[in-house]
């Protein structure tokens, strides 16, 4: 795998491993508790992650397919993208970001179903990323609803940063349960 995608895939895997560790080592009943401030339950957070990653993956699948059909160029510049979104402070939970209604978790979300769905959508994402290995993802651009235009590398990174942000929220929620 090309170095840029390998680095981003490693970041995604690291964040997901942290999430899996939390799920594996926390009593499932704790995921049903909602914080006193009215935030989402742990299960709701997991379901939200699946909804967002699913929507982002669907976007990338379409963008990648179109770019490949149009003759997407080979990657010529090797660089790290890991800090390309730092200015948006995605991991800063003091900056509130409200999810659109379609991405808000359902009131009756189930932990096992939400976790299985999130894992399945990650496999779709990884297949989509593998389909453009060796290609220049800077030629793919699509607007992020909050932060503006992202290229393909940045979209992949944002999926990991979104999950990392909600890992912080999940830890807060579970510690209060």
GIDAHU-V438549 format. One record per helix or strand of 2 or more residues. SS is the DSSP state (helix for helix, strand for strand). FROM is the first residue (numbers start at 1). TO is the last residue. If there is no record, write none. Layout:
SS|FROM|TO  SS|FROM|TO
This chain:
helix|3|24  helix|28|32  helix|42|69  helix|86|88  helix|101|103  helix|111|130  helix|137|139  strand|141|144  strand|148|151  helix|152|176
